[in-house]
C-alpha cells in the first residue's frame, strides 16, 4: 500500500472472515477486524511492519478476531483497541481469545475501549474525515442475546457524507436503521453475504434501498460451510443499485473452477503487493480504494475482474446485474 | 531439459545444451510417431520447459508454475523467449532459465510490493501471476505466527490434539507436536507456529507456557 497524504483502504481477502485496513496519511494503520487465525494480514505486517493507530473489532467471532493475538504480537505500537464487551470475561473461549488484549492493556501498551455508538475512532480535519461507531448502544452491547445482533457498525464519513460502512455481521435491520439514506459509496457484507433476515425479500429490498450503497464487497471463503454468500441476497443488492464483488469464488458461481481448476480467478493479492489467504480461491481477492480529490478511486483491476468472471459458469453477481438491467429497462 | 509439445518434432530447432541427448531421444520417438519426413516445419517452434518448480532462497522456497513454461524458439537468432515472461535467452543458455525465471518473479514482486509497477509491468506481472502458484509461494515464505492454545491430549508417537484460542481444534502429527512434549494435557501455551495451506500446522517453535485464565 502506498503511503501518501490521503487514505488507502484495503478490503482483504482472508477467506471466510473479515479484515480491512485503512492506511492513514501519516502511514499508520487502522485495522477493522483481523480475520481468522492464519490471516494474511499478519504475514503482511511481518514483512512490512508499521505503527497501528487502532484495532477495531466489530464483534467477537473467530472469523473476525481469530488473528488478534498474532496481530498484537506483530505490531510494535498500537494506540487503541476497540471491541465489544458483549460476552462475560469469565467465559472460557472469550477469556482465552482476549487474554493477550487484556494483558497488553494491563501493561499499558494500548488503551482498550468499548465499541459503542458515538465512539470516534479517528478524525482528520485536513481531509474532513471521521471514522466513528454508529452501533451498538451500551445496552445492546451488554445485553446482546446473539453475537451478530450486537455487531458494531463503523462508518467512514468524508466531508459530512458517509462513504464507507463496515457492518461486520450486523443484521440488515440494524444497518438500515443506523445508515438510512446515507447512500454510501461502499458497503461491506454484512455477514459474508447472508445477513440475518435476508430471506424476507420485501423487507431486505426495502432495507437495501434505504441504504443504497454504490458498491458492495462480500468477504467470503470458498470452503465455507454456510453457503455464503446467498445468491438471493446478491441479487437484491444488485437490484438496489450496488455493484457486488466477492473476495473468493464459491461453488454457486462455478463448481468446476473450485473443484477442478483450483486457481484464483484474479490474483489481486500479488498485483496489490498483499499476501494471499491460506485457503480458498480468490475471485476479486482483496480490493483497494484510495481517496482522491473527487472521491474514492478503485485499484484499477475491476475491468479485468469483470472480464474474467464473465467466463465463469454462473457468476451470481452478474446474474443479479442482469436482473437489475432488465428491471431498469422495464422501468426507465 | 526440454520436452516437445504435440506439434513439435524437429531435432534441428532444439536448443543445444549439455542435456541434449535426452532431447534427441524424445525427438526420435516423435519422428517415428509422426511418420518421419511429412512434418510441417512451421509448427516446430514451441517447446515446453518440463521444470515446474524453481528454487528460491537456495531451495528453501519453491516457485511453482501451474503448467510447463512455453518456450518460443527463434531459429535465426538461436534464441528463445518464455511466453508471458519477457525473458529471452540464447538456446545454449537454457540451463540458466530457472534462475532468470526466479529473478524476473522476485523483481516484479518487489516492485508490486512497493507499488511502483509501470502499466506494461503490471500487465506482465498479471500474466506471470496467472502462471505461478503465488499462494503457495507466499505461504512457504511466511514467517511463523504467534498463536495461543491449550493442549488437549498427547501420547508419545501419537497425534496431539490442540485447541487454539479461537476455539478451533487441530490434530497435530506426532513429529510436529514434538516441541509440546514438556506440556501436560490442559496446559495453556503460546508458540510461534508455521502455518501451511488451509492453516495446516507445519511446525511449532518457541513454546512457552501461559498462566491459566
Interface residues (C-beta under 8 A of the other chain):
Chain A: X1 X2 X36 X37 X38 X40 X42 X43 X46 X47 X48 X62 X65 X66 X67 X69 X70 X73 X74 X92 X93 X95 X96 X97 X99 X100 X223 X263 X264 X267 X269 X270 X271 X272 X273 X275 X276 X277 X278 X279 X304
Chain B: X66 X109 X112 X113 X114 X115 X122 X125 X126 X129 X130 X134 X135 X138 X139 X142 X143 X145 X146 X147 X148 X150 X164 X165 X166 X167 X168 X188 X190 X195 X196 X197 X198 X199 X210 X213
